[in-house]
Amino acid sequence: MINQIVQHHNKFQMPESSNSFMGDGLNGLENKKKLLPEILFITSFPPRECGIATYSQDLIKALNNKFDHSFKISICPLESENEKHTYSEEPKYILDTSNESSFTKLAFRINKNEDIQMVMIQHEFGFFEKNEVEFKKFLKALTKPIIIVFHTVLPDPNPTLKDTVQQISHIVQSVIVMTNSSAKILIEAYEIPKDKITVIPHGTHLVPHLDKEILKSKYKLTGRKILSTFGLLSSGKNIETTLDALPDIVKENPDVLFLIIGKTHPSVIKRDGERYREYLEAKVVALSLQENVRFINSFLPLPELLEYLQLTDVYLFTSKDPNQAVSGTFSYAISCGCPIVSTPIPHAREVLKNDAGVIIDFENSHQLAHAVKSLLANETLRKNISSNGLHKMASTAWENAAIAHAILFEEIGLAQITLQYNLPVLNLDHIKKLSTDFGMIQFSIINQPDIDSGYTLDDNARAMVAMCQHYELTHDESDLAYIKLYFNFIKFCLQKEGYFLNYVNEEKEFTEQNNTTNLADSNGRAIWALGFLIFKSAILPEELANDAEATIQLALQNVQKIFSTRAMAFIIKGLYYRNTRYKSKNNIALIRELANRLVQMYKHEANKDWQWYESYLTYGNSILPEAMLCAYLATGESVYKQIAKSSFDFLLSKTFNQQRIKVISNKCWLNKEEDTVQNAIGGEQPIDVAYTILALNKFYEVFREDEYLHKMKIAFNWFLGNNHLHQIIYNPCTGGCYDGLEENYVNLNQGAESTVSYLMARLTIEKSLQGKTPVMSSKEWQLIITDM
């Protein structure tokens, strides 16, 4: 799905930590939040049971999780004479849609409230059908910018409907729809200007993708092939299409169980009682399907619902309304990895193309039976469809929906709103999931560790650095087991000749890849990690520190034979950290020898327009100037400092603009002859962003230039959504980091390299915020946030 959002270049502020307070502490933060611009959501809202109420609750939660230091959200629930509710927090406003005067009074109160900077309305024609005229008067009366979300966009409108939609669209500042099909209808059938429309897909929940069989066991469904559908029950769901198909399905799959999840829609209850459910129950009996159908007649809590969807083998969406623009139930099912069989509503036609699901005709039980039988007979097909669907829906995560809305708020807010990303809490879940009793697994398929990919020294070395960082900050004793685990893996890879191998398979055997790959960089990373562990030895068990020292002594035997640029840089960092803890002439001598090599490389290549060590910029570039700065800190040689700064500032000029970082793409390295900022889009790796943050941290420590701090903030926001796709790279649900940012999509696999890289960057930020480093105090950080 093409996600059309407002392309607006923002001056992003540094995110405030979601698990710590800065500046004036809690009272200061509360006072600041009172001053934030307020956005009023006018919408149905829980405990009202309807899809839009749930949608609004999920959207507001996502916006608060990511941007609650950028704006404040208040809620005006929609009620009527027949629809009254008690809310968990008493709202300041309520709009009674059955009462004409309620519209007038609400407009007056909104206009009078100077804190409210914007009004956002979730629109469904049924909400205002008794007072459409008053609703339009209400919109005209508002003096605040208005964003309206059309949850239904009907094609081929009659003149009255067309005129109503045109009037509403003319009054408001922006119209949001959830599919490109809806946007096209608005443009072509309603003649709404294209530049007034923003497409933001219905949000979906990030889920941990738990093991299907474990979940089936939890819900006592072991041995069953699960079909499911969910949502508030009404005749529009057309569940009978599935029931009519089930006898044919059961003939080949007697273990099938069809779960009908959801209570009857409250408005249906008021009008018809449980007539539709009773009709379905009678049909189940008539078709002798009692062992193959189960009704779950309740509005399930979200965590339970998402688990039911994750254990589902095939999800069935059988709406018979061809004009249903979008379905939240449909979206949630795909995000849970369900292969979908769906009728051709616009949303389904848009999302399920390119083998992301199966489309059947409306009310066609024969097609449904054939599709389900084909899917149940072919596990590989189900997995492929599930994977395609997950990748198609990745951009629709609620976190990404929140970013798209926030960017629009900032644009519509006319400088009243400035976005600040919140820092996610520290989460080691995926780190621990990737770790066996031998080491850290290299790759993941989505967030499931792929043991077939084996292990690498590279990943375990980085992981040891990250866990040392974490232990220093948290003093969590459980970290020690992981530090020792990764350290033991490093020792396993060290050969008696004093060099490391990198690749190890599931059977703990070194693979042929070690014979066909240059291992110099891996050796450098291992020495960096060992030096860092020694640097932290004061807080670590003595025997671990001693073992690390013995290991690095063996590993340093051959470093003078290494001439790889980045390998030398990693070794310099390792020696710098080791020397910071235990000063040694041998450390200094080795640092000088390797740093002098880098100096000669720099002098050979550098000119006034190209201040770099090589004739190209490739991967892991930040490690080179950072290593030169470490060499200066260890030796005091001013030439190292000068080259460190000139080369780093040159690199930053190629990877930053005022709004965001764009690291060198692995699709096209930047060559000296081009002497320009690269044009390749995508191919950005988390490791490059993380190394940039580590280097910026070190350069700010030495030079105390606020621009380094500012770029450090911008770089970290890359993980949180400040990138060219405006999508999260870090997954706060799993604690994993996606493997790469491409031109049109995010690689959803959450491997060791990306996940550990994110954690190193996040811990670097955390240490700064906690004031446990000379880089900055919390007060300094807060002042720079305010001044940016």
ZAMARGU-4260 file (C-alpha; in steps of 0.2 Angstrom, whole numbers, plus 5000, padded with zeros to 4 digits):
<rodrens>
0) 5000/5000/5000 | 5006/5017/4996 | 5006/5027/5012 | 5003/5045/5006 | 5007/5057/5021
5) 5011/5075/5022 | 5030/5077/5017 | 5034/5090/5029 | 5052/5094/5034 | 5052/5097/5053
10) 5065/5104/5065 | 5064/5089/5077 | 5067/5091/5095 | 5076/5079/5106 | 5065/5066/5114
15) 5062/5066/5132 | 5065/5050/5141 | 5049/5040/5145 | 5057/5033/5160 | 5066/5048/5168
20) 5062/5067/5171 | 5074/5081/5166 | 5076/5099/5170 | 5065/5104/5185 | 5059/5086/5189
25) 5041/5080/5190 | 5033/5097/5194 | 5042/5106/5180 | 5037/5093/5168 | 5019/5094/5174
30) 5019/5113/5172 | 5026/5111/5155 | 5013/5099/5149 | 4999/5111/5155 | 5007/5124/5143
35) 5007/5112/5128 | 4995/5115/5113 | 4979/5105/5115 | 4971/5095/5102 | 4953/5091/5105
40) 4947/5074/5097 | 4928/5073/5094 | 4924/5055/5092 | 4915/5040/5099 | 4925/5033/5113
45) 4926/5018/5125 | 4916/5012/5134 | 4905/5014/5119 | 4907/4999/5109 | 4910/5003/5091
50) 4925/5002/5079 | 4928/5020/5078 | 4929/5021/5097 | 4942/5008/5098 | 4951/5016/5083
55) 4952/5033/5092 | 4957/5025/5108 | 4972/5016/5099 | 4977/5031/5090 | 4977/5042/5105
60) 4987/5030/5115 | 5000/5029/5101 | 5001/5048/5099 | 5003/5050/5118 | 5016/5036/5118
65) 5027/5045/5105 | 5023/5063/5107 | 5015/5068/5124 | 5028/5081/5126 | 5023/5089/5109
70) 5005/5092/5112 | 4991/5087/5124 | 4976/5077/5118 | 4958/5079/5126 | 4943/5070/5121
75) 4925/5075/5117 | 4915/5059/5116 | 4900/5058/5105 | 4883/5053/5114 | 4865/5054/5110
80) 4849/5053/5119 | 4850/5034/5118 | 4869/5032/5120 | 4876/5038/5137 | 4891/5032/5145
85) 4902/5033/5161 | 4920/5036/5156 | 4936/5032/5166 | 4941/5050/5166 | 4927/5063/5166
90) 4928/5073/5149 | 4928/5091/5149 | 4917/5091/5134 | 4903/5080/5127 | 4893/5082/5111
95) 4875/5076/5112 | 4872/5073/5093 | 4853/5072/5096 | 4853/5089/5104 | 4854/5104/5092
100) 4859/5116/5106 | 4874/5105/5111 | 4883/5109/5094 | 4881/5128/5098 | 4887/5126/5116
105) 4902/5116/5111 | 4908/5127/5097 | 4907/5142/5110 | 4917/5133/5123 | 4930/5127/5110
110) 4932/5144/5103 | 4934/5152/5121 | 4947/5140/5126 | 4964/5147/5121 | 4973/5131/5125
115) 4964/5121/5111 | 4974/5124/5095 | 4966/5111/5084 | 4950/5100/5083 | 4950/5083/5075
120) 4934/5074/5071 | 4931/5056/5068 | 4917/5056/5055 | 4904/5043/5051 | 4887/5048/5043
125) 4877/5038/5056 | 4884/5049/5070 | 4876/5065/5064 | 4862/5059/5053 | 4848/5067/5064
130) 4857/5084/5065 | 4868/5085/5049 | 4863/5104/5047 | 4868/5108/5065 | 4884/5098/5062
135) 4889/5109/5047 | 4885/5125/5057 | 4896/5118/5071 | 4910/5116/5059 | 4908/5134/5052
140) 4907/5141/5069 | 4924/5134/5075 | 4938/5147/5074 | 4951/5133/5077 | 4959/5123/5063
145) 4949/5107/5059 | 4955/5090/5053 | 4941/5077/5049 | 4943/5059/5046 | 4931/5051/5034
150) 4928/5033/5040 | 4916/5030/5025 | 4918/5037/5008 | 4904/5031/4997 | 4906/5030/4978
155) 4894/5037/4965 | 4886/5050/4977 | 4869/5057/4974 | 4869/5077/4973 | 4864/5079/4991
160) 4878/5068/4998 | 4891/5076/4986 | 4886/5093/4992 | 4887/5088/5010 | 4904/5081/5008
165) 4910/5096/4998 | 4904/5108/5011 | 4912/5099/5025 | 4929/5097/5015 | 4928/5116/5011
170) 4926/5121/5029 | 4940/5110/5037 | 4959/5112/5034 | 4963/5094/5031 | 4954/5078/5026
175) 4961/5061/5031 | 4955/5044/5023 | 4963/5027/5026 | 4965/5020/5008 | 4971/5027/4992
180) 4954/5021/4985 | 4944/5032/4996 | 4956/5047/4991 | 4953/5043/4973 | 4934/5043/4976
185) 4935/5060/4985 | 4945/5068/4971 | 4935/5061/4956 | 4918/5059/4962 | 4917/5073/4975
190) 4929/5085/4967 | 4939/5088/4983 | 4956/5095/4980 | 4970/5083/4981 | 4981/5094/4991
195) 4968/5094/5005 | 4968/5075/5007 | 4980/5064/5017 | 4980/5045/5017 | 4984/5038/5033
200) 4980/5019/5034 | 4970/5012/5048 | 4983/5008/5062 | 4988/4990/5067 | 4995/4983/5083
205) 5013/4978/5084 | 5013/4960/5091 | 5027/4949/5097 | 5022/4935/5085 | 5021/4921/5098
210) 5022/4903/5094 | 5006/4897/5086 | 5006/4880/5095 | 5010/4887/5112 | 4995/4899/5110
215) 4984/4885/5104 | 4989/4875/5120 | 4985/4890/5131 | 4967/4891/5124 | 4965/4872/5124
220) 4965/4871/5105 | 4979/4859/5102 | 4977/4849/5087 | 4964/4860/5079 | 4965/4870/5062
225) 4958/4887/5067 | 4948/4898/5056 | 4942/4914/5064 | 4933/4930/5062 | 4930/4944/5074
230) 4921/4960/5077 | 4904/4967/5083 | 4892/4955/5076 | 4879/4961/5064 | 4871/4954/5048
235) 4883/4964/5038 | 4897/4952/5043 | 4888/4939/5033 | 4895/4925/5044 | 4883/4913/5035
240) 4894/4913/5020 | 4907/4904/5030 | 4895/4892/5038 | 4888/4887/5021 | 4906/4883/5016
245) 4911/4873/5032 | 4903/4856/5027 | 4914/4855/5012 | 4930/4861/5022 | 4926/4849/5036
250) 4926/4834/5024 | 4944/4836/5020 | 4949/4844/5037 | 4938/4837/5051 | 4949/4845/5064
255) 4944/4863/5058 | 4937/4874/5071 | 4929/4891/5066 | 4929/4904/5080 | 4916/4918/5079
260) 4924/4931/5091 | 4914/4946/5097 | 4897/4951/5105 | 4883/4958/5095 | 4884/4976/5090
265) 4875/4987/5103 | 4864/4996/5090 | 4859/4979/5083 | 4854/4973/5101 | 4843/4989/5103
270) 4835/4986/5086 | 4834/4967/5084 | 4840/4959/5100 | 4850/4943/5097 | 4841/4938/5081
275) 4856/4937/5070 | 4866/4927/5082 | 4852/4915/5085 | 4850/4913/5066 | 4868/4908/5065
280) 4867/4896/5080 | 4852/4888/5072 | 4862/4886/5055 | 4876/4878/5064 | 4864/4865/5071
285) 4856/4862/5055 | 4872/4859/5046 | 4879/4848/5060 | 4893/4859/5064 | 4892/4860/5083
290) 4910/4852/5084 | 4917/4864/5071 | 4910/4881/5076 | 4913/4890/5093 | 4905/4907/5097
295) 4915/4918/5109 | 4901/4930/5113 | 4911/4944/5121 | 4921/4960/5118 | 4938/4953/5121
300) 4952/4963/5129 | 4965/4968/5116 | 4979/4956/5122 | 4968/4941/5122 | 4961/4946/5105
305) 4978/4947/5097 | 4983/4930/5104 | 4967/4922/5096 | 4972/4930/5080 | 4990/4924/5081
310) 4984/4906/5084 | 4973/4907/5069 | 4978/4897/5053 | 4966/4906/5041 | 4956/4922/5045
315) 4940/4925/5036 | 4932/4942/5031 | 4916/4940/5023 | 4908/4958/5023 | 4894/4960/5010
320) 4895/4979/5009 | 4905/4983/4993 | 4907/5001/4999 | 4915/4997/5016 | 4931/5007/5014
325) 4941/5000/5028 | 4940/4987/5041 | 4950/4987/5058 | 4947/4969/5060 | 4954/4965/5044
330) 4970/4976/5048 | 4973/4968/5065 | 4972/4950/5057 | 4985/4954/5045 | 4996/4962/5058
335) 4995/4946/5068 | 5002/4936/5053 | 4985/4928/5048 | 4983/4922/5030 | 4967/4931/5024
340) 4952/4926/5014 | 4942/4941/5010 | 4928/4948/5000 | 4933/4962/4989 | 4930/4978/4999
345) 4941/4992/4993 | 4953/4990/5008 | 4955/4971/5003 | 4958/4975/4985 | 4972/4987/4990
350) 4981/4977/5003 | 4979/4959/4997 | 4987/4961/4980 | 5003/4953/4976 | 5000/4937/4985
355) 4996/4945/5002 | 4980/4936/5003 | 4965/4928/4994 | 4950/4938/4987 | 4933/4929/4984
360) 4917/4936/4977 | 4904/4943/4989 | 4893/4929/4997 | 4902/4915/4987 | 4903/4900/4999
365) 4910/4889/4985 | 4925/4901/4982 | 4928/4902/5001 | 4928/4884/5003 | 4941/4881/4989
370) 4952/4895/4996 | 4952/4888/5014 | 4955/4871/5008 | 4970/4876/4997 | 4977/4886/5012
375) 4975/4872/5025 | 4983/4860/5013 | 4999/4870/5010 | 5008/4877/5025 | 5022/4885/5014
380) 5008/4895/5005 | 5001/4900/5022 | 5018/4906/5028 | 5022/4915/5012 | 5005/4924/5012
385) 5007/4928/5030 | 5025/4936/5027 | 5019/4946/5012 | 5004/4953/5022 | 5015/4957/5037
390) 5027/4967/5026 | 5013/4975/5017 | 5005/4981/5034 | 5022/4986/5042 | 5019/5004/5038
395) 5002/5004/5046 | 5008/5001/5064 | 5000/5012/5076 | 5017/5020/5080 | 5018/5025/5061
400) 5000/5031/5061 | 5004/5042/5076 | 5020/5049/5066 | 5009/5053/5051 | 4996/5061/5061
405) 5009/5071/5071 | 5017/5078/5055 | 5000/5083/5049 | 4996/5092/5066 | 5013/5101/5065
410) 5009/5107/5048 | 4991/5112/5052 | 4996/5120/5068 | 5005/5134/5060 | 5020/5134/5071
415) 5010/5130/5087 | 5016/5112/5088 | 5034/5106/5087 | 5037/5088/5087 | 5048/5079/5101
420) 5049/5061/5100 | 5048/5051/5116 | 5062/5039/5120 | 5056/5021/5121 | 5059/5012/5138
425) 5074/5001/5138 | 5069/4983/5133 | 5081/4968/5132 | 5067/4955/5127 | 5074/4952/5109
430) 5092/4953/5115 | 5088/4939/5127 | 5077/4930/5114 | 5092/4929/5102 | 5104/4922/5115
435) 5106/4904/5117 | 5117/4895/5130 | 5131/4897/5117 | 5130/4914/5111 | 5119/4927/5101
440) 5111/4920/5085 | 5115/4930/5069 | 5098/4933/5060 | 5079/4933/5064 | 5064/4930/5052
445) 5053/4944/5058 | 5057/4943/5077 | 5059/4924/5077 | 5078/4919/5079 | 5084/4909/5064
450) 5096/4896/5072 | 5100/4890/5054 | 5109/4907/5052 | 5122/4902/5066 | 5132/4914/5076
455) 5146/4927/5072 | 5160/4934/5082 | 5154/4951/5076 | 5137/4950/5084 | 5143/4943/5101
460) 5157/4956/5102 | 5145/4970/5100 | 5132/4962/5112 | 5146/4961/5125 | 5149/4980/5123
465) 5130/4983/5124 | 5128/4973/5140 | 5142/4981/5148 | 5134/4998/5145 | 5118/4991/5152
470) 5126/4984/5167 | 5135/5000/5171 | 5118/5010/5170 | 5107/4998/5179 | 5118/4986/5190
475) 5106/4972/5185 | 5115/4957/5191 | 5106/4946/5177 | 5117/4956/5165 | 5133/4947/5171
480) 5127/4930/5164 | 5125/4938/5147 | 5142/4947/5148 | 5150/4931/5152 | 5140/4922/5138
485) 5146/4933/5125 | 5164/4934/5132 | 5165/4915/5131 | 5159/4915/5113 | 5173/4928/5109
490) 5186/4916/5118 | 5178/4901/5108 | 5182/4910/5092 | 5200/4915/5097 | 5213/4903/5089
495) 5229/4897/5097 | 5238/4907/5084 | 5231/4923/5091 | 5218/4927/5078 | 5199/4925/5078
500) 5187/4916/5067 | 5170/4924/5064 | 5157/4911/5058 | 5150/4897/5068 | 5135/4886/5064
505) 5121/4879/5075 | 5132/4863/5079 | 5146/4875/5086 | 5157/4872/5071 | 5167/4885/5062
510) 5160/4886/5044 | 5169/4887/5027 | 5164/4906/5026 | 5179/4909/5037 | 5190/4904/5023
515) 5182/4915/5010 | 5179/4931/5020 | 5192/4944/5026 | 5191/4942/5044 | 5201/4958/5049
520) 5186/4968/5054 | 5180/4954/5065 | 5196/4953/5074 | 5196/4972/5076 | 5178/4972/5084
525) 5183/4958/5096 | 5198/4968/5102 | 5187/4983/5104 | 5174/4973/5114 | 5188/4965/5125
530) 5196/4982/5128 | 5179/4989/5133 | 5176/4975/5145 | 5193/4979/5153 | 5188/4997/5154
535) 5173/4992/5164 | 5182/4979/5175 | 5180/4990/5191 | 5162/4985/5191 | 5164/4967/5185
540) 5169/4951/5194 | 5188/4951/5195 | 5190/4934/5187 | 5181/4940/5172 | 5192/4955/5170
545) 5208/4945/5172 | 5202/4932/5159 | 5198/4947/5147 | 5215/4953/5150 | 5223/4937/5146
550) 5212/4935/5131 | 5217/4952/5123 | 5235/4949/5126 | 5234/4933/5115 | 5223/4943/5102
555) 5235/4957/5101 | 5250/4946/5094 | 5245/4949/5076 | 5237/4966/5076 | 5252/4974/5067
560) 5249/4963/5052 | 5231/4970/5050 | 5230/4984/5038 | 5211/4985/5035 | 5205/5003/5039
565) 5191/4999/5050 | 5199/4985/5059 | 5213/4996/5064 | 5201/5009/5070 | 5192/4996/5081
570) 5208/4990/5088 | 5213/5008/5092 | 5196/5010/5101 | 5200/4994/5111 | 5217/4999/5115
575) 5211/5016/5121 | 5198/5008/5133 | 5211/4996/5139 | 5224/5010/5142 | 5211/5021/5151
580) 5209/5007/5164 | 5227/5001/5164 | 5240/5013/5157 | 5254/5004/5147 | 5268/5009/5135
585) 5264/4995/5124 | 5246/5001/5122 | 5252/5018/5117 | 5265/5011/5105 | 5252/5001/5096
590) 5239/5015/5096 | 5253/5027/5088 | 5258/5014/5075 | 5240/5011/5069 | 5235/5029/5071
595) 5250/5034/5060 | 5244/5022/5047 | 5227/5031/5047 | 5236/5048/5046 | 5246/5043/5031
600) 5230/5036/5022 | 5221/5053/5026 | 5236/5063/5020 | 5236/5053/5004 | 5218/5055/5000
605) 5213/5072/5008 | 5211/5088/4999 | 5200/5104/5003 | 5185/5095/4996 | 5188/5077/5002
610) 5194/5075/5020 | 5194/5057/5021 | 5205/5042/5023 | 5199/5033/5008 | 5193/5038/4990
615) 5175/5032/4995 | 5163/5032/5010 | 5156/5015/5013 | 5150/5007/5029 | 5154/5010/5047
620) 5162/5027/5043 | 5161/5035/5060 | 5172/5023/5068 | 5187/5030/5059 | 5187/5048/5065
625) 5181/5042/5082 | 5196/5030/5083 | 5208/5045/5078 | 5200/5055/5093 | 5203/5040/5104
630) 5221/5040/5098 | 5222/5059/5103 | 5215/5056/5120 | 5227/5042/5123 | 5243/5050/5117
635) 5240/5069/5116 | 5246/5070/5098 | 5237/5085/5091 | 5238/5079/5073 | 5226/5065/5078
640) 5214/5077/5085 | 5215/5089/5070 | 5212/5074/5058 | 5198/5067/5069 | 5188/5083/5068
645) 5191/5088/5050 | 5186/5070/5044 | 5171/5069/5056 | 5164/5085/5051 | 5167/5081/5033
650) 5157/5064/5036 | 5143/5073/5045 | 5142/5086/5030 | 5138/5071/5019 | 5125/5062/5030
655) 5115/5076/5039 | 5104/5090/5034 | 5094/5101/5046 | 5080/5088/5048 | 5088/5071/5048
660) 5102/5059/5046 | 5104/5049/5030 | 5119/5037/5031 | 5128/5031/5016 | 5118/5019/5007
665) 5124/5001/5005 | 5116/5001/4987 | 5129/5014/4981 | 5145/5020/4990 | 5150/5038/4989
670) 5165/5040/4978 | 5178/5054/4979 | 5176/5058/4961 | 5157/5062/4964 | 5161/5074/4978
675) 5143/5077/4982 | 5130/5070/4994 | 5124/5053/4988 | 5107/5051/4979 | 5103/5033/4982
680) 5088/5031/4993 | 5087/5017/5005 | 5100/5004/5010 | 5102/5013/5027 | 5108/5001/5041
685) 5105/5004/5060 | 5123/5000/5063 | 5129/5015/5054 | 5117/5026/5063 | 5122/5019/5080
690) 5141/5021/5076 | 5137/5039/5072 | 5129/5042/5088 | 5143/5034/5098 | 5155/5045/5088
695) 5145/5061/5091 | 5144/5057/5110 | 5163/5056/5110 | 5166/5071/5100 | 5154/5081/5111
700) 5164/5075/5126 | 5180/5082/5119 | 5174/5098/5109 | 5158/5103/5119 | 5151/5109/5103
705) 5132/5109/5104 | 5130/5105/5085 | 5137/5087/5089 | 5123/5086/5103 | 5110/5092/5091
710) 5115/5079/5078 | 5115/5066/5091 | 5097/5069/5094 | 5093/5069/5076 | 5102/5053/5073
715) 5093/5044/5087 | 5076/5050/5080 | 5080/5040/5064 | 5076/5024/5074 | 5060/5032/5080
720) 5053/5038/5064 | 5063/5053/5058 | 5068/5046/5041 | 5062/5047/5023 | 5048/5034/5026
725) 5042/5042/5042 | 5042/5024/5049 | 5049/5016/5065 | 5065/5006/5064 | 5065/5001/5082
730) 5050/4989/5087 | 5045/4994/5105 | 5034/4978/5106 | 5048/4966/5104 | 5063/4976/5109
735) 5071/4972/5092 | 5077/4984/5078 | 5072/4981/5060 | 5087/4977/5049 | 5086/4991/5037
740) 5078/5006/5029 | 5075/5004/5010 | 5067/5015/4997 | 5049/5010/4999 | 5049/4999/5014
745) 5057/4994/5031 | 5065/4976/5032 | 5055/4969/5046 | 5068/4956/5051 | 5076/4959/5068
750) 5093/4952/5068 | 5107/4953/5080 | 5117/4967/5072 | 5103/4979/5070 | 5095/4975/5087
755) 5112/4977/5097 | 5116/4993/5087 | 5100/5001/5092 | 5103/4996/5110 | 5121/5003/5110
760) 5114/5020/5104 | 5099/5020/5116 | 5111/5016/5131 | 5122/5030/5125 | 5108/5042/5126
765) 5102/5035/5142 | 5119/5038/5150 | 5119/5056/5145 | 5102/5059/5152 | 5106/5051/5168
770) 5121/5063/5170 | 5133/5048/5172 | 5145/5054/5159 | 5155/5071/5156 | 5146/5072/5140
775) 5132/5083/5147 | 5121/5085/5162 | 5102/5083/5162 | 5101/5102/5164 | 5112/5105/5149
780) 5102/5093/5138 | 5086/5102/5143 | 5093/5119/5139 | 5098/5113/5122 | 5081/5105/5119
785) 5073/5122/5123 | 5085/5132/5112 | 5084/5121/5096
</rodrens>
